[in-house]
C-alpha cells in the first residue's frame, strides 16, 4: 500500500477541480486503486451492451461519477453491472465520496445495504481506515485469496455491530416506555400532592380565621354581656370613666376614618344583625391579609363590588343587612375588625 500517495489524495484541493467523470476517474479513483498495487486496470470494460468504467479481472469493478454527483442515484446502475460480472467488490465514487459494496453478501438482499465501507476522500489520511482498506483491496491479498477472508470478516463484523445497535435501540425503546410510564405516575402523584397542599392551605386559612376579632365579637355578642368589655377614657384631670361599647338597638352609628376614605352609617337590629345604610362609603383599599383573616367579609365585599351593591364611587347603592356588627365593619374597612370598637355614636 502506497500511504504517501493516499495521503496526497486526502489533501487534494477539490475547490477548483474540474467536475467531470473522466477527471474523477483518472485523477482520483485510478490513483486510489494503484496505491493498493493494482496496475492492470481494464478501462471502459464492455459488459453486455454497457461499459464499466474500471474492471480489475472481474474481481473489483469501479464506477466513477462527476464530482458532487449524488451517488444514491447510481446505485442501481452499479447493481446491474454486478449482476453481469459478479465481482467480489464494487466501488462507487464521485471523487469526494467512496462506497465499497460486497455484491456477493448473501445476508443482505438489497444491493444498497451491501455497502461495507463508506468514507470521504479526506479520510484517506486515517491510518486505521487505510489498514482496513488494505486488507480487502491489496493486490497481494487477491493473489493469495486472503482478500476474500477479510471481506467475509468485515461482513460478520458489520452484522455483529448491527445486532448490537438493534439490541441497544430495543433497550432504549423499552427504557423510554418505562420512563414515560413513570413520568405519568409522577405527574399523577404531583397533582395529588398539589390538591392536598391546596386543601391544607384552605384548612390553615380557616383555622387562622378563628383567631381574629370577629370571633371575639361573636363571643361578645352571644355569650358575654356587652357591659363586660369596658375601656377607660380620661375625662377630667386626674379622673377616668369606664365606657361600654354597648350600642342600643336602632341607634344610628357611624364609622368615619378620613385617612382611608371610609364613612358609613348603620344601626343594630333586634336579632343582633346590623344594617349598613345606602350611601355609606367603604375604604379605598384593604389590608394585605384581609382575604384570609376575614374570609367571609372579603367575599362579601368582592361580591357587592361586582354586583353593583357597592358602586364605582365605593358607595352602597342600597341598605344591606349583615349578620353581625363586626362583619359590617370588616367589609367597610377592608380588614378584620371588631365592630363594637369601630362603630361609634354619630
C-alpha positions as CSV (number, residue, x, y, z in Angstrom):
1,X,0.0,0.0,0.0
2,X,1.4,3.4,-1.0
3,X,0.4,5.5,2.0
4,X,2.1,8.6,0.7
5,X,0.0,8.6,-2.5
6,X,-3.2,8.0,-0.5
7,X,-2.2,10.9,1.9
8,X,-1.8,13.1,-1.1
9,X,-5.3,12.2,-2.3
10,X,-6.6,13.0,1.1
11,X,-5.2,16.5,0.8
12,X,-6.3,17.1,-2.7
13,X,-7.9,20.5,-3.2
14,X,-11.3,19.9,-4.9
15,X,-12.4,23.5,-4.9
16,X,-11.1,24.1,-8.4
17,X,-11.5,20.5,-9.5
18,X,-13.0,20.1,-13.0
19,X,-16.4,18.4,-12.4
20,X,-16.3,15.7,-15.0
21,X,-16.5,11.9,-14.7
22,X,-13.1,11.4,-16.5
23,X,-11.4,13.8,-14.2
24,X,-12.6,11.9,-11.2
25,X,-11.6,8.6,-12.8
26,X,-8.1,9.5,-13.9
27,X,-7.1,11.9,-11.0
28,X,-8.7,10.2,-8.1
29,X,-10.1,6.7,-8.5
30,X,-7.3,5.2,-10.6
31,X,-4.6,6.6,-8.3
32,X,-6.6,5.2,-5.4
33,X,-6.6,1.7,-6.8
34,X,-3.0,1.9,-7.9
35,X,-2.0,2.8,-4.3
36,X,-3.1,-0.7,-3.3
37,X,-0.9,-2.3,-6.0
38,X,-3.4,-2.7,-8.9
39,X,-1.7,-1.7,-12.2
40,X,-3.6,-3.9,-14.7
41,X,-6.8,-1.9,-14.9
42,X,-9.3,-2.6,-17.7
43,X,-11.0,0.7,-18.6
44,X,-14.4,1.1,-20.2
45,X,-14.9,-2.7,-19.9
46,X,-17.7,-3.9,-22.1
47,X,-20.5,-5.7,-20.2
48,X,-23.4,-7.0,-22.2
49,X,-24.2,-3.8,-24.1
50,X,-22.9,-1.4,-21.4
51,X,-19.5,-0.3,-20.2
52,X,-17.9,-0.5,-16.7
53,X,-15.5,2.4,-16.0
54,X,-12.9,0.2,-14.3
55,X,-12.7,-3.6,-14.2
56,X,-9.9,-5.5,-12.4
57,X,-10.1,-9.1,-13.5
58,X,-13.8,-9.2,-12.7
59,X,-12.9,-9.2,-9.0
60,X,-13.1,-5.4,-8.4
61,X,-15.2,-3.1,-10.5
62,X,-15.4,0.7,-10.1
63,X,-18.0,3.1,-11.4
64,X,-17.0,6.8,-11.3
65,X,-19.2,9.8,-11.4
66,X,-18.6,13.6,-11.8
67,X,-17.7,15.5,-8.6
68,X,-20.7,16.3,-6.4
69,X,-22.9,13.8,-8.2
70,X,-25.4,12.1,-5.9
71,X,-24.3,8.6,-5.5
72,X,-27.7,7.3,-4.5
73,X,-29.0,7.9,-8.0
74,X,-26.3,5.5,-9.4
75,X,-26.6,2.5,-7.1
76,X,-29.0,0.6,-9.4
77,X,-26.5,1.0,-12.3
78,X,-23.7,-0.4,-10.3
79,X,-26.0,-3.2,-9.1
80,X,-26.8,-4.1,-12.7
81,X,-23.1,-4.2,-13.6
82,X,-22.5,-6.6,-10.7
83,X,-25.4,-8.8,-11.8
84,X,-23.5,-9.3,-15.1
85,X,-19.9,-9.6,-13.9
86,X,-20.4,-10.9,-10.3
87,X,-17.3,-9.2,-8.8
88,X,-16.0,-9.6,-5.3
89,X,-16.1,-5.9,-4.6
90,X,-17.8,-2.9,-6.3
91,X,-16.7,0.7,-5.8
92,X,-18.9,3.8,-6.5
93,X,-17.2,7.2,-6.2
94,X,-17.8,10.8,-7.2
95,X,-14.3,11.8,-6.2
96,X,-15.3,13.2,-2.9
97,X,-17.2,10.2,-1.5
98,X,-16.4,6.5,-1.8
99,X,-18.7,3.5,-1.2
100,X,-17.4,-0.1,-1.3
101,X,-20.0,-2.8,-1.8
102,X,-19.8,-6.6,-1.3
103,X,-22.1,-7.8,-4.1
104,X,-22.0,-11.4,-3.1
105,X,-23.0,-10.7,0.5
106,X,-26.0,-13.1,0.8
107,X,-27.2,-11.8,4.1
108,X,-28.2,-8.5,2.6
109,X,-30.9,-8.9,-0.1
110,X,-30.9,-5.2,-1.2
111,X,-27.8,-4.1,-3.0
112,X,-27.9,-0.7,-1.3
113,X,-27.5,-2.5,2.1
114,X,-24.4,-4.4,0.9
115,X,-22.1,-1.4,1.5
116,X,-19.2,-2.4,3.8
117,X,-17.3,0.9,3.8
118,X,-18.4,4.4,3.1
119,X,-15.9,7.3,3.6
120,X,-14.8,10.7,2.4
121,X,-11.6,11.3,0.4
122,X,-10.2,13.3,3.4
123,X,-10.5,10.1,5.5
124,X,-7.6,8.6,3.5
125,X,-5.3,10.2,5.9
126,X,-6.7,8.0,8.7
127,X,-4.2,5.2,9.3
128,X,-6.8,2.8,10.8
129,X,-9.1,3.1,7.8
130,X,-6.1,2.6,5.4
131,X,-5.1,-0.6,7.2
132,X,-8.7,-1.9,6.9
133,X,-8.9,-1.0,3.2
134,X,-5.6,-2.6,2.5
135,X,-6.9,-6.0,3.7
136,X,-9.8,-6.0,1.2
137,X,-8.2,-4.1,-1.7
138,X,-4.5,-5.1,-1.6
139,X,-3.3,-6.7,-4.9
140,X,-1.2,-9.1,-2.9
141,X,-4.2,-10.3,-0.9
142,X,-6.1,-11.0,-4.1
143,X,-3.1,-13.1,-5.4
144,X,-3.2,-15.3,-2.2
145,X,-7.0,-15.1,-1.9
146,X,-6.8,-13.6,1.6
147,X,-8.9,-10.7,0.5
148,X,-11.9,-13.0,0.4
149,X,-11.4,-13.9,4.0
150,X,-11.0,-10.3,5.0
151,X,-14.2,-9.4,3.2
152,X,-16.0,-12.2,5.0
153,X,-14.7,-11.0,8.3
154,X,-15.9,-7.4,7.6
155,X,-19.4,-8.7,6.8
156,X,-19.5,-10.6,10.0
157,X,-18.2,-7.6,11.9
158,X,-21.0,-5.4,10.4
159,X,-23.6,-8.0,11.3
160,X,-22.4,-8.1,14.9
161,X,-22.3,-4.3,15.2
162,X,-25.8,-4.1,13.6
163,X,-27.1,-6.6,16.1
164,X,-25.6,-4.6,19.0
165,X,-27.1,-1.5,17.6
166,X,-30.5,-3.2,17.2
167,X,-30.3,-4.5,20.8
168,X,-29.3,-1.1,22.1
169,X,-32.2,0.5,20.3
170,X,-34.6,-2.1,21.7
171,X,-33.2,-1.4,25.2
172,X,-33.7,2.3,24.7
173,X,-37.2,1.8,23.4
174,X,-38.1,-0.3,26.4
175,X,-36.4,2.3,28.7
176,X,-38.3,5.1,27.0
177,X,-41.6,3.3,27.5
178,X,-40.7,2.7,31.2
179,X,-39.7,6.3,31.8
180,X,-42.9,7.6,30.1
181,X,-45.0,5.4,32.4
182,X,-43.0,6.6,35.5
183,X,-43.4,10.2,34.3
184,X,-47.2,9.7,34.1
185,X,-47.3,8.2,37.6
186,X,-45.1,11.0,39.0
187,X,-47.3,13.7,37.4
188,X,-50.4,12.0,38.9
189,X,-48.6,12.0,42.3
190,X,-47.7,15.6,41.8
191,X,-51.3,16.5,41.1
192,X,-52.5,14.6,44.2
193,X,-49.9,16.4,46.3
194,X,-50.9,19.8,44.8
195,X,-54.5,19.1,45.7
196,X,-53.5,18.1,49.2
197,X,-51.5,21.3,49.6
198,X,-54.4,23.4,48.4
199,X,-56.7,21.6,50.8
200,X,-54.3,22.1,53.7
201,X,-53.9,25.7,52.9
202,X,-57.6,26.1,53.0
203,X,-57.8,24.4,56.3
204,X,-55.0,26.6,57.7
205,X,-56.8,29.7,56.5
206,X,-60.0,28.6,58.1
207,X,-58.2,27.9,61.4
208,X,-56.4,31.2,61.2
209,X,-59.7,32.9,60.7
210,X,-60.8,31.7,64.2
211,X,-58.1,33.9,65.7
212,X,-59.5,37.2,64.5
213,X,-61.6,39.9,66.2
214,X,-64.7,38.6,64.6
215,X,-64.6,35.6,66.9
216,X,-64.1,37.9,69.8
217,X,-67.1,39.9,68.6
218,X,-69.3,36.8,68.3
219,X,-68.4,35.7,71.7
220,X,-69.2,39.2,72.9
221,X,-72.5,39.3,71.0
222,X,-73.8,35.9,72.1
223,X,-72.0,34.7,75.2
224,X,-70.5,37.6,77.1
225,X,-72.6,40.6,78.3
226,X,-71.5,43.7,76.4
227,X,-71.1,45.6,79.6
228,X,-68.2,43.2,80.4
229,X,-66.0,44.8,77.7
230,X,-65.2,48.2,79.1
231,X,-62.5,50.7,78.2
232,X,-61.0,53.5,80.2
233,X,-61.5,57.0,78.8
234,X,-60.0,60.1,80.5
235,X,-62.5,62.7,81.5
236,X,-61.4,65.4,83.9
237,X,-57.9,65.9,85.1
238,X,-57.0,63.0,87.4
239,X,-60.2,61.2,86.7
240,X,-61.3,58.3,84.3
241,X,-64.6,56.8,83.4
242,X,-65.4,53.2,82.3
243,X,-67.2,53.4,78.9
244,X,-69.0,50.4,77.4
245,X,-69.4,49.7,73.7
246,X,-73.0,48.6,74.3
247,X,-74.9,50.1,71.3
248,X,-78.6,50.3,71.5
249,X,-80.9,48.7,69.0
250,X,-81.9,51.1,66.2
251,X,-79.3,53.7,67.4
252,X,-77.7,55.4,64.4
253,X,-73.9,54.6,64.4
254,X,-71.1,55.8,62.3
255,X,-67.6,54.8,61.0
256,X,-65.6,57.8,60.0
257,X,-62.0,57.3,59.0
258,X,-61.0,60.0,56.6
259,X,-57.4,58.6,56.3
260,X,-58.7,55.6,54.3
261,X,-61.8,57.2,52.9
262,X,-64.4,55.2,54.8
263,X,-67.6,56.9,56.1
264,X,-70.5,54.7,56.8
265,X,-73.8,54.8,58.8
266,X,-75.8,51.9,60.2
267,X,-77.8,50.5,63.2
268,X,-78.3,47.3,65.1
269,X,-81.4,45.2,64.7
270,X,-83.2,43.2,67.4
271,X,-81.6,39.9,66.4
272,X,-78.1,41.4,66.5
273,X,-77.9,41.7,62.7
274,X,-76.6,45.1,61.5
275,X,-77.9,47.3,58.7
276,X,-75.5,49.5,56.7
277,X,-77.3,52.4,55.1
278,X,-77.4,53.3,51.5
279,X,-74.8,56.0,50.7
280,X,-72.2,54.6,53.1
281,X,-68.7,54.7,51.7
282,X,-66.1,51.9,52.1
283,X,-62.3,52.3,52.4
284,X,-60.1,53.0,49.4
285,X,-58.0,49.9,50.0
286,X,-57.8,46.7,52.0
287,X,-55.4,45.1,54.4
288,X,-52.8,42.6,52.9
289,X,-54.3,39.7,55.0
290,X,-57.9,40.6,54.5
291,X,-58.6,37.6,52.2
292,X,-57.5,35.1,54.9
293,X,-58.1,36.9,58.2
294,X,-61.8,37.7,57.4
295,X,-62.6,35.4,54.5
296,X,-66.4,35.8,54.7
297,X,-66.2,39.6,54.8
298,X,-63.7,39.6,52.0
299,X,-66.0,37.6,49.8
300,X,-69.0,39.8,50.6
301,X,-67.0,43.0,49.7
302,X,-65.9,41.4,46.4
303,X,-69.5,40.3,45.7
304,X,-71.0,43.7,46.5
305,X,-68.5,45.5,44.3
306,X,-69.2,43.0,41.5
307,X,-73.0,43.1,41.6
308,X,-73.3,46.8,42.0
309,X,-74.3,46.9,45.6
310,X,-71.2,49.0,46.0
311,X,-70.7,51.3,43.1
312,X,-67.5,52.7,41.4
313,X,-67.5,55.6,44.0
314,X,-67.3,53.0,46.8
315,X,-70.8,53.7,48.0
316,X,-73.6,51.4,49.0
317,X,-76.4,51.7,46.5
318,X,-79.0,50.2,48.9
319,X,-79.3,49.2,52.6
320,X,-77.5,46.0,53.4
321,X,-78.1,43.7,56.4
322,X,-75.0,41.9,57.8
323,X,-75.1,39.1,60.3
324,X,-73.0,41.0,62.9
325,X,-71.8,44.5,63.6
326,X,-68.2,43.2,63.1
327,X,-68.9,41.8,59.7
328,X,-70.2,45.1,58.6
329,X,-67.2,46.9,59.9
330,X,-64.8,44.4,58.3
331,X,-66.4,44.9,54.9
332,X,-66.3,48.7,55.1
333,X,-62.8,49.0,56.4
334,X,-61.3,46.1,54.3
335,X,-59.7,44.4,57.3
336,X,-60.7,42.0,60.2
337,X,-62.3,44.4,62.7
338,X,-64.2,44.3,66.0
339,X,-67.4,46.2,65.1
340,X,-68.2,47.2,68.7
341,X,-65.0,49.2,68.7
342,X,-65.2,50.6,65.2
343,X,-68.8,51.8,65.2
344,X,-69.4,54.9,67.3
345,X,-72.3,57.1,68.0
346,X,-73.0,59.7,65.4
